[in-house]
Structures are given as C-alpha cells and as structure tokens.
Amino acid sequence: MPFAPNFPVMLRTEDGLRIDAAHTPSAAGDVGIVMAHGFTGSWRERTARRIAHVLSGYGGVLAFDFRGHGRSAGRTTVGDLEILDVEAAVRHARVVGYRRIAVVGFSMGAAVAVRHAALRGGVDAVAAVSGPARWYYRGTRPMRQVHWAIERPFGRFAAKVAKRTRIAGGPWDPIPMPPHEAAALVSPAPLLIVHGDADAFFPLEHAHQLYAGAREPKELWIEPGYGHAESAASPELIRRIGKWIASNLS
C-alpha cells in the first residue's frame, strides 16, 4: 500500500534554526499529530513514513527532523533544546488550522515530547513511546554505545558520517529537567506511556518511573514482545495510539 502523500515544510525555531518537516493532511477533522523521532532518526526513513501514514488516519501529521538530524540545521543536544523544535512544529500545526494537537514521541523524541508539554504547554495530549525516565542511563549495551557516540569525538564523527547526525560537544549546562520530573507537569493534558518488555535500550523500570511521576490523566501500556521505538512498532500498535489520541481529543 502506498504511503499517504506528504508536503515538504521548512520550520524555524525560536533560536533561528531551520527544521526540515513534512505535512501529511488528513480528513479526520481538526486534530493535528506532531511526530518526534528518536536519536539518529529522520521523518524521511521508511519506518517513520509508515508510522505517519498510519497516524494520518486519525489526524493530520506533521513529522520533522530534530536539529542536527537529516536536513535540519544545527547540532543535536540529545533532548535539551529539542523542545524548541517541537514548539516550532506545534506552532505550524496551529497555523495550518489544527485546533487540537497531540505529540507522539519515540525514544529521545518521547523524552522531548514530555519535557515540551511540561515546560512549554500548548498541546492537548502526549504519547511517549520507548522513552527514558532519566538521563545518563548506561545499564544496557545499546545505551553504552549511544553514550560513546555522544561523548567521544570519534563517536560524534561516526554518527555524522553513518547517520547524518551532528552532535553538540560538551556537557549540558545546566542539566535539563529529567523526563520523570517533567511528567508531573504534563497534566491536565493526558499522557500515554508505551513501553515494550523486550526493549533493549531502556528496561521497563523507565516506563514505571515515568508513570509514577505523572499525574492523572495518565495511562501505561506495557507491550509484550515489543522492542524499541519506531523500528519495532507494529501498525497495530500505532493504530491503537491513533485511537487513543482520537478518544482523548474528541
């Protein structure tokens, strides 16, 4: 089945960066869905386009590349200033006429979606998929590899060459609010936390910590056999997330 058509969009953040994006319109009323990818991802990847296609059955989708990823300008700060990228996408969704906005984030994008809703507001629902609850987690081999890519000069060079991901050097200053603390500030917007019991990056303790930190309305879905983020998300799971958005924004 071909993907739903999308239209290129160039966003601009409050700090002046150009953000590469695409808008997939929908006949599903005035609901807009902002889709935030994981670290080293891109809206142009086939897995992301498949997810946007499924979500477009529940609202117009605005997918974008975070700063330092793909064709977007700047360098990624791996979860800090990326809230400005989400803000630019939400603002554009409002401008084109979507009255109710949900943000769906995967992995790093999940952390950013939670932090954006907490610190900037202006969204009506948040779905955080495969997200971390706290920073600096190194308890799994994939996350140790991620930290090597972020913290070492050769790791940053490898990410740039292999994944077209440009990573800012140096530590955070100050350290941004961690997702599990930000989760408490998402309310009154509903928060959905989705996590797989086969996630190789972040074990289930992250999902439970996020859920414990959040206030009502909130939901936690533990998905048997589900791995990590976009690459492991089945169309059925994405449809369930779309239905959750529709039911909460109706």
C-alpha positions in Angstrom: 0.0 0.0 0.0 1.5 3.4 -0.9 2.1 6.0 1.8 -0.3 8.9 2.1 1.1 12.0 0.3 3.1 14.5 2.3 4.1 18.0 1.6 7.6 19.5 2.4 7.6 22.2 5.1 10.5 24.2 6.4 10.1 25.3 10.1 12.1 27.9 12.0 12.8 27.6 15.7 12.8 30.4 18.3 16.6 30.2 18.3 16.8 30.6 14.5 17.3 27.1 13.2 15.7 25.7 10.0 13.9 22.4 10.7 13.1 20.0 7.8 9.5 18.7 8.1 6.6 17.2 6.1 2.9 17.6 6.5 0.5 14.7 5.8 -3.1 16.1 5.7 -6.0 14.1 6.9 -9.7 14.1 6.5 -10.0 13.3 10.3 -11.2 16.7 11.4 -9.2 19.3 13.2 -6.7 17.0 15.1 -3.0 17.5 14.4 -0.4 15.0 15.3 3.2 16.1 15.7 5.6 13.2 15.4 9.0 13.3 17.1 11.6 10.7 16.1 14.3 9.0 18.1 18.1 9.8 18.3 19.7 9.4 14.8 16.3 9.0 13.2 14.5 11.0 10.5 11.0 11.6 9.2 12.3 10.5 5.8 13.1 7.0 6.9 10.7 4.3 5.7 9.7 3.3 9.2 8.9 6.8 10.2 6.9 7.4 7.0 5.0 4.2 7.6 4.0 5.4 11.1 3.0 8.8 9.8 0.8 7.0 7.2 -1.0 5.0 9.9 -1.4 8.1 12.2 -2.8 10.1 9.3 -6.0 8.0 9.7 -6.5 9.8 13.0 -5.3 13.4 12.2 -3.1 15.5 10.1 0.6 14.5 10.8 3.5 17.0 11.0 6.7 15.0 11.1 10.1 16.7 11.4 13.8 16.1 11.8 15.2 17.3 15.1 18.1 19.8 15.0 21.3 18.1 13.9 19.4 15.3 12.1 19.0 14.8 8.4 18.4 18.1 6.6 17.7 20.1 9.7 20.2 22.7 10.7 22.3 22.9 13.9 23.5 20.2 16.2 21.5 17.9 18.4 21.6 18.5 22.2 20.1 15.0 22.7 16.9 16.1 24.5 17.5 19.6 25.8 17.0 22.4 23.2 14.9 20.0 21.1 11.8 21.2 22.9 12.2 24.3 20.6 11.9 22.0 17.6 8.7 20.5 18.9 7.4 24.0 19.7 8.1 25.1 16.0 6.1 22.1 14.8 3.2 22.7 17.2 3.1 26.3 16.2 3.0 25.4 12.5 0.2 22.8 13.1 -1.9 25.6 14.8 -1.2 28.0 11.9 -2.4 25.5 9.2 -5.7 25.1 11.2 -5.4 22.2 13.6 -7.3 23.1 16.8 -6.3 20.1 18.9 -2.7 18.9 18.9 -1.2 15.6 20.1 2.6 15.0 20.2 3.8 11.4 19.7 7.5 10.9 20.5 9.7 7.9 20.2 12.8 7.3 22.4 14.6 10.6 22.6 11.5 12.1 21.0 9.4 10.7 23.8 11.6 12.5 26.4 11.4 15.7 24.4 7.6 15.4 24.0 7.2 15.1 27.7 9.5 17.9 28.5 7.9 20.2 25.9 4.4 19.6 27.3 5.7 20.3 30.8 7.8 23.4 30.1 6.0 25.0 27.1 2.5 23.6 27.2 0.0 24.3 24.4 -0.6 20.7 23.5 -3.7 18.6 24.2 -2.3 15.1 24.5 1.2 13.4 24.7 2.1 9.8 23.8 5.6 8.8 24.9 6.8 5.6 23.3 10.0 3.8 24.4 11.2 6.8 26.3 13.8 7.2 29.1 12.8 8.4 32.5 16.2 9.8 33.5 19.4 11.0 31.9 22.8 9.3 31.7 21.4 5.8 31.7 24.2 3.2 30.8 22.6 0.0 32.1 22.3 -1.7 28.6 24.9 -2.3 25.9 23.0 -0.2 23.3 22.9 2.8 25.7 26.6 2.5 26.4 27.1 2.7 22.6 24.9 5.7 22.4 26.9 7.5 25.2 30.1 6.6 23.3 28.7 8.3 20.2 27.7 11.4 22.2 30.7 11.8 24.5 33.7 10.9 22.3 35.0 13.0 19.4 35.3 9.9 17.2 31.8 8.7 18.2 30.4 12.1 17.1 32.3 11.8 13.9 31.0 8.3 13.3 27.4 9.4 14.0 27.8 12.3 11.5 29.2 10.0 8.7 26.9 7.0 9.3 23.7 8.6 10.4 23.9 12.2 9.3 23.5 13.2 12.9 25.6 16.1 14.1 26.0 16.1 17.9 26.9 19.1 20.0 30.1 18.7 22.0 30.5 19.3 25.7 28.2 18.6 28.7 24.8 20.1 29.4 24.9 23.3 31.4 22.6 23.4 33.2 21.3 19.8 33.2 17.8 19.8 31.8 14.8 18.6 33.9 14.7 14.8 33.5 11.6 13.3 31.9 10.3 11.6 35.1 10.1 15.0 36.8 8.7 16.7 33.7 5.9 14.1 33.6 4.3 15.6 36.7 3.8 18.9 34.8 2.1 17.4 31.7 -1.4 17.4 33.4 -4.1 18.4 32.6 -3.2 17.1 29.2 -3.5 13.3 29.1 -0.2 11.3 29.0 0.2 7.9 27.4 3.3 5.9 28.2 4.0 3.0 25.9 6.9 0.6 26.5 7.9 -2.9 25.3 9.1 -5.6 27.6 11.7 -6.5 25.0 13.2 -3.0 24.8 17.0 -3.4 24.5 17.7 0.2 25.3 15.6 1.1 28.3 14.1 -1.6 30.6 10.6 -1.4 32.0 11.7 0.5 35.1 11.9 3.6 33.0 8.2 3.3 32.0 7.2 2.7 35.6 9.2 5.7 36.8 7.6 8.0 34.2 4.2 6.7 35.1 4.8 7.1 38.8 6.0 10.7 38.2 2.9 11.7 36.1 -0.4 13.0 37.4 -3.8 12.0 36.1 -5.0 11.6 33.4 -2.3 9.0 32.5 -2.1 5.6 31.0 0.7 3.0 30.9 0.8 0.3 28.2 3.4 -2.5 28.7 3.6 -4.2 25.3 4.6 -7.9 25.3 7.4 -8.6 22.8 7.8 -5.0 21.7 11.3 -3.8 21.2 12.4 -0.2 20.9 10.8 2.8 19.3 9.9 3.2 15.6 11.7 0.3 14.1 9.8 -2.2 16.3 6.4 -0.5 16.3 3.8 -2.6 14.5 1.0 -0.9 12.5 -1.5 -2.4 15.0 0.3 -0.6 17.9 0.3 2.7 16.0 -3.4 2.3 15.2 -4.1 1.8 18.9 -2.1 5.0 19.7 -4.1 6.8 17.0 -7.4 5.6 18.5 -6.2 6.8 22.0 -5.5 10.2 20.5 -8.9 10.3 18.8 -10.7 9.3 22.0 -8.9 11.9 24.1 -9.3 14.7 21.7 -12.9 14.1 20.6 
